[in-house]
Amino acid sequence: MMTDLDTFRTETRAWLEENCPPEMREPIRSDKDTAWGGRDQSDMTPAQKAWMDRMGARGWTVPDWPKEYGGGGLSAAETKVLREELARIRARNPLYSFGISMLGPALLKYGTEEQKKRFLPEIARGEIRWCQGYSEPNAGSDLASLATSAEDKGDHFLVNGQKVWTSYADKADWIFCLVRTDKTTKQGGISFVLFDMRTPGVSTKPILLISGYSPFCETFFDNVKVPKENLVGELNRGWDVAKYLLGHEREMISGMGLGAGGKNPLIEGALATIGLDHDGRLADPLLRAQIALFEVRARAFTAQSERFIDELKAGRAHPAQPSMMKYYGTELNKSRHELMMAAGGSDELEWESEASRGGHHARAWLRTKANSIEGGTSEIQLNIIAKRILELPGA
């Protein structure tokens, strides 16, 4: 006898088979394969646009958000079934979005009804692209030292200051930003505001990385007018919103440790360059053991991630658990790319040829070095784990 969940799985499987374009079932090979949405969708391929629009129309870009805010209104069990069915056909994520992974959960918890109805449906449909205004030149891990100011001008704030490491700020439509509204206290003087990146006084400057890519920017604010209705949460209580959002950011970063699914690029690369021994095994026993150990750790992390997501959705997750997931996911992702370089041999160091797709693997490997810095350094995460989870005494 079929249960309601069985029926949902059958119907979901049929819909995905019919609606997921073949191109969106191929492995992601470059940044161009990532669909970010936003006001300007000219860089999206027809397959990316179709997949995003079809999933967005059903609310399945955010399946567990309420329907009234553009979500699918699915239960936790139904959301898990959808994830499993997407993985079964090796479907790409229809929409990568800081609005989904970070701002959306914060708005659901702290936003006004007007803010939720204004922004969440646009986020779900991929019509607005967000960036994050947190870190500053003198406020990285010690984020509460931020100095970007928002002066009360009656019906609006006047924002002045600078942010740094603002991912894709040069491509974003809007920014969610931490600003100082009270200089007499540290955490207690921070507010959380939203504003359009086209607002007069906003400018960006890309930061070049050692990988040759530049997702990061410096972002400058010069007398930027921000309407009061764009304040999220209470005035001077933005630190509460910031901490909640950081938990979801760390969850997002930890997901990099899971990889993109499909064929194992570690094994494929090693087979192509090293070959098999007479027993049909990878010829390099040391690399074979390293890949096997990685696979064990990746499967364990996958199981723990599923448990964490279930606990998070049910409100039972430990407040410090995102730090644990972020730290381990970061290390796992770095290990994956280090092994990929080892499996490919010296050819993987090639930087510019068409055969290497412009040094895709080498540049991606270099990019992972930032994983242990962004979203809170690994050292900070370990301190949080030691104090909050292991309950070890401070120095």
Legacy VTK file of the C-alpha trace (Angstrom):
# vtk DataFile Version 3.0
C-alpha trace
ASCII
DATASET POLYDATA
POINTS 395 float
0.000 0.000 0.000
1.452 3.366 -1.040
1.720 6.104 1.553
1.255 9.793 0.851
5.046 10.139 0.833
5.364 7.326 -1.708
2.829 9.087 -3.918
4.732 12.341 -3.556
7.966 10.611 -4.571
6.366 9.032 -7.641
4.845 12.320 -8.771
8.037 14.249 -8.046
10.168 11.765 -9.962
7.892 11.997 -12.999
7.840 15.797 -12.912
11.635 16.065 -12.601
12.190 13.620 -15.458
9.909 15.677 -17.668
11.093 19.143 -16.663
14.820 18.969 -15.873
16.701 19.756 -19.124
19.404 17.236 -20.117
22.045 20.002 -19.919
21.171 20.540 -16.262
22.054 16.932 -15.447
25.665 17.348 -16.561
28.459 17.963 -14.014
29.360 21.597 -13.340
32.607 22.274 -15.202
33.111 26.013 -14.753
31.649 29.113 -13.139
29.504 29.611 -16.246
27.547 26.494 -15.277
26.333 28.190 -12.083
22.939 29.914 -12.266
22.727 32.967 -9.982
19.606 34.636 -11.387
19.127 38.334 -10.663
17.825 41.330 -12.572
20.256 40.703 -15.429
19.851 37.122 -16.641
21.574 37.630 -19.994
24.462 35.325 -19.031
22.128 32.399 -18.328
21.766 29.677 -20.936
18.254 28.727 -22.126
18.524 25.465 -20.144
19.567 27.284 -16.954
16.742 29.782 -17.334
14.145 27.082 -18.023
15.266 24.970 -15.061
15.301 27.922 -12.667
11.911 29.185 -13.843
10.251 25.765 -13.670
11.556 25.022 -10.189
10.811 28.571 -9.032
7.221 28.359 -10.269
6.667 25.332 -8.014
8.490 26.948 -5.105
11.066 24.157 -5.255
14.088 26.441 -5.224
13.096 26.849 -1.547
10.856 23.824 -1.002
10.444 24.201 2.759
9.593 27.930 2.730
5.896 28.817 3.164
3.935 29.109 -0.070
2.867 32.667 0.706
6.533 33.702 0.460
7.298 31.900 -2.786
8.259 28.544 -1.288
6.968 25.051 -1.908
5.357 24.603 1.496
6.779 21.079 1.724
7.191 19.164 4.944
10.647 18.118 6.127
10.014 14.589 4.842
8.841 15.843 1.439
11.836 18.177 1.178
14.150 15.246 1.829
12.411 13.201 -0.886
12.849 16.081 -3.339
16.579 16.290 -2.516
16.916 12.547 -3.043
15.122 12.633 -6.384
17.214 15.558 -7.589
20.360 13.647 -6.620
19.065 10.526 -8.392
19.050 12.285 -11.761
22.203 14.256 -10.869
20.377 17.528 -11.382
22.233 20.774 -10.894
21.020 23.245 -8.327
18.499 25.396 -10.252
19.549 28.529 -8.384
22.582 29.529 -6.329
21.619 32.441 -4.132
22.860 34.174 -1.005
19.242 35.237 -0.705
18.232 31.599 -0.305
21.126 30.347 1.795
21.588 33.355 4.094
19.202 36.305 3.908
16.001 34.322 3.397
16.159 32.417 6.706
16.999 35.676 8.522
14.004 37.455 6.972
11.721 34.552 7.837
12.764 34.921 11.476
13.320 38.662 11.894
11.671 40.395 8.936
8.396 42.283 9.002
5.464 40.883 7.043
5.984 43.614 4.440
9.674 42.703 4.073
8.877 39.022 3.699
6.255 39.608 1.009
8.441 42.097 -0.815
11.725 40.176 -0.962
11.187 36.447 -0.387
9.127 35.649 -3.537
11.702 37.497 -5.687
14.490 35.508 -4.031
12.656 32.227 -4.600
12.116 32.973 -8.300
15.711 34.087 -8.843
14.712 37.644 -9.736
17.044 39.380 -7.262
20.701 38.681 -6.494
22.169 39.572 -3.109
25.617 40.159 -1.658
26.720 40.281 1.969
28.135 43.421 3.591
29.802 42.099 6.733
33.627 42.133 6.815
35.610 45.357 6.830
39.350 46.087 6.542
39.602 46.294 10.345
36.717 43.987 11.223
37.167 40.433 9.965
36.994 37.701 12.583
36.274 40.460 15.107
33.238 41.468 13.106
31.650 43.390 15.975
34.389 46.029 15.558
32.800 47.179 12.280
32.811 50.936 11.695
30.536 51.496 8.669
28.079 54.027 10.045
24.378 54.659 9.496
23.314 58.107 10.676
19.633 58.626 11.496
18.216 61.308 9.188
14.561 60.996 10.108
12.966 58.946 7.334
16.243 57.348 6.223
19.746 56.353 7.293
22.840 57.897 5.717
25.445 55.140 5.323
29.175 55.764 5.039
32.065 53.316 5.167
33.650 50.340 3.456
33.191 46.571 3.269
35.708 44.042 1.966
35.631 40.468 0.616
32.096 41.197 -0.600
31.466 38.191 -2.850
30.039 39.163 -6.263
29.248 42.710 -5.123
29.935 43.888 -8.674
27.160 41.597 -9.947
24.632 41.851 -7.091
21.336 43.742 -7.212
20.960 44.329 -3.462
23.097 44.023 -0.320
22.283 42.952 3.232
24.597 45.025 5.363
25.731 45.473 8.949
26.078 49.106 9.991
26.896 50.922 13.211
24.011 52.968 14.588
25.415 53.446 18.096
29.111 54.089 18.808
28.814 53.792 22.592
28.604 49.986 22.614
30.083 47.212 20.472
27.629 44.403 19.603
24.741 46.488 20.959
25.268 49.298 18.464
24.919 47.343 15.225
21.898 47.322 12.904
20.996 45.187 9.876
19.817 46.990 6.747
19.011 46.212 3.100
19.573 48.458 0.103
19.817 48.484 -3.679
23.360 48.399 -5.098
22.273 50.985 -7.682
21.673 53.539 -4.925
23.811 56.666 -5.494
27.024 56.491 -3.462
27.574 52.715 -3.769
30.689 51.576 -5.661
32.685 48.362 -5.946
36.234 47.347 -6.854
37.152 43.703 -7.622
39.930 41.994 -5.646
42.197 39.711 -7.672
42.945 36.327 -6.061
45.915 33.987 -6.549
43.613 31.687 -8.518
43.174 34.381 -11.138
39.451 34.643 -10.412
37.872 37.589 -8.662
34.580 36.811 -6.899
35.507 39.217 -4.084
35.192 42.990 -4.072
35.825 46.030 -1.965
32.548 47.900 -1.527
32.334 51.597 -0.701
29.438 53.664 0.675
29.490 57.452 0.298
26.393 59.133 1.768
24.101 56.265 0.739
20.446 56.879 1.603
18.718 53.791 3.037
14.951 53.972 3.787
14.017 53.216 7.389
11.627 50.465 6.259
14.697 48.480 5.131
15.860 47.963 8.708
15.576 44.247 9.570
14.870 43.516 13.221
15.210 46.165 15.902
17.488 49.187 15.796
20.834 48.380 17.463
19.877 44.671 17.628
21.348 43.728 14.264
23.942 41.533 15.941
21.166 39.033 16.709
20.227 38.912 13.016
23.913 38.720 12.008
24.621 35.713 14.242
21.554 33.856 13.021
22.501 34.501 9.407
26.105 33.403 10.032
24.834 30.019 11.166
23.147 29.558 7.792
26.218 30.862 5.936
28.377 28.295 7.693
25.849 25.605 6.791
26.144 26.722 3.151
29.972 26.678 3.212
30.013 23.278 4.893
28.008 21.932 1.947
31.078 22.354 -0.267
32.498 19.326 1.500
29.800 17.187 -0.097
30.865 17.981 -3.655
28.577 18.011 -6.657
27.680 14.335 -6.863
27.849 12.206 -10.009
31.048 10.488 -11.082
33.987 10.745 -8.718
36.529 13.154 -10.278
39.231 11.868 -7.922
38.958 8.338 -9.266
38.441 9.460 -12.866
41.543 11.651 -12.777
43.680 8.996 -11.144
42.594 6.306 -13.627
43.424 8.574 -16.546
46.961 9.377 -15.371
48.023 6.401 -13.228
46.042 3.441 -14.542
45.293 0.047 -12.975
47.512 -2.661 -11.525
47.245 -6.358 -12.457
44.443 -6.815 -9.910
42.346 -4.080 -11.508
42.989 -1.576 -8.714
44.424 1.944 -8.908
48.127 1.384 -9.494
49.356 3.825 -6.823
48.616 2.139 -3.459
49.248 5.272 -1.394
46.895 7.408 -3.476
44.393 4.542 -3.489
44.389 4.514 0.312
44.083 8.302 0.491
41.084 8.321 -1.858
39.451 5.494 0.103
39.913 7.393 3.375
38.468 10.521 1.787
35.432 8.562 0.557
34.791 7.195 4.063
35.000 10.685 5.549
32.790 12.141 2.819
30.094 9.522 3.386
30.205 10.129 7.144
29.923 13.867 6.546
26.973 13.316 4.202
25.151 11.337 6.896
25.936 13.959 9.539
24.809 16.745 7.194
21.444 15.049 6.662
21.021 14.741 10.409
22.062 18.352 10.975
19.603 19.667 8.369
16.777 17.664 9.930
17.657 18.965 13.407
18.008 22.531 12.129
14.601 22.488 10.428
13.053 21.019 13.588
14.697 23.647 15.806
16.742 21.046 17.703
20.223 21.834 16.378
22.860 23.020 18.847
23.539 26.752 18.266
27.236 26.009 17.734
26.683 23.062 15.394
27.048 25.186 12.221
30.630 25.913 13.321
31.357 22.189 13.512
29.829 21.579 10.088
31.593 24.563 8.553
34.990 23.497 9.877
34.758 19.886 8.764
33.149 20.714 5.418
35.929 23.221 4.745
38.671 20.694 5.487
36.912 18.033 3.424
36.623 20.330 0.429
40.302 21.268 0.640
41.230 17.585 0.855
39.121 16.784 -2.213
40.920 19.341 -4.344
44.367 18.392 -3.033
43.704 14.762 -3.946
42.350 15.814 -7.332
45.624 17.601 -8.021
47.598 14.562 -6.875
45.471 12.200 -8.957
45.985 14.268 -12.099
49.752 14.488 -11.744
51.874 17.338 -13.042
49.404 18.056 -15.845
47.030 19.491 -13.266
49.433 22.392 -12.688
48.911 23.606 -16.259
47.326 27.042 -16.159
46.071 28.323 -19.483
45.433 25.653 -22.129
42.105 24.694 -23.638
42.732 21.075 -22.601
42.801 22.066 -18.922
39.876 24.474 -19.424
42.072 27.373 -18.402
43.617 25.504 -15.480
40.201 24.830 -13.968
41.370 22.266 -11.397
44.460 24.226 -10.374
42.502 27.449 -9.942
39.751 25.673 -8.016
42.392 24.096 -5.742
43.898 27.505 -5.001
40.419 28.931 -4.371
39.764 26.368 -1.616
42.508 27.952 0.492
40.058 30.751 1.265
37.467 28.276 2.597
39.149 28.231 6.001
38.955 32.047 6.211
35.568 33.055 4.773
32.487 32.767 6.937
34.679 32.796 10.062
38.213 31.391 10.180
38.817 27.762 11.122
40.546 28.954 14.285
37.410 30.853 15.314
35.228 27.810 14.548
37.465 25.571 16.670
37.275 28.044 19.551
33.467 28.028 19.320
33.397 24.213 19.219
35.720 24.005 22.223
33.701 26.450 24.313
30.121 25.779 23.245
30.068 22.060 22.393
32.978 20.522 24.325
32.515 23.061 27.162
36.260 23.398 27.667
37.473 26.211 29.963
38.791 29.407 28.380
42.406 30.552 28.601
LINES 1 396
395 0 1 2 3 4 5 6 7 8 9 10 11 12 13 14 15 16 17 18 19 20 21 22 23 24 25 26 27 28 29 30 31 32 33 34 35 36 37 38 39 40 41 42 43 44 45 46 47 48 49 50 51 52 53 54 55 56 57 58 59 60 61 62 63 64 65 66 67 68 69 70 71 72 73 74 75 76 77 78 79 80 81 82 83 84 85 86 87 88 89 90 91 92 93 94 95 96 97 98 99 100 101 102 103 104 105 106 107 108 109 110 111 112 113 114 115 116 117 118 119 120 121 122 123 124 125 126 127 128 129 130 131 132 133 134 135 136 137 138 139 140 141 142 143 144 145 146 147 148 149 150 151 152 153 154 155 156 157 158 159 160 161 162 163 164 165 166 167 168 169 170 171 172 173 174 175 176 177 178 179 180 181 182 183 184 185 186 187 188 189 190 191 192 193 194 195 196 197 198 199 200 201 202 203 204 205 206 207 208 209 210 211 212 213 214 215 216 217 218 219 220 221 222 223 224 225 226 227 228 229 230 231 232 233 234 235 236 237 238 239 240 241 242 243 244 245 246 247 248 249 250 251 252 253 254 255 256 257 258 259 260 261 262 263 264 265 266 267 268 269 270 271 272 273 274 275 276 277 278 279 280 281 282 283 284 285 286 287 288 289 290 291 292 293 294 295 296 297 298 299 300 301 302 303 304 305 306 307 308 309 310 311 312 313 314 315 316 317 318 319 320 321 322 323 324 325 326 327 328 329 330 331 332 333 334 335 336 337 338 339 340 341 342 343 344 345 346 347 348 349 350 351 352 353 354 355 356 357 358 359 360 361 362 363 364 365 366 367 368 369 370 371 372 373 374 375 376 377 378 379 380 381 382 383 384 385 386 387 388 389 390 391 392 393 394
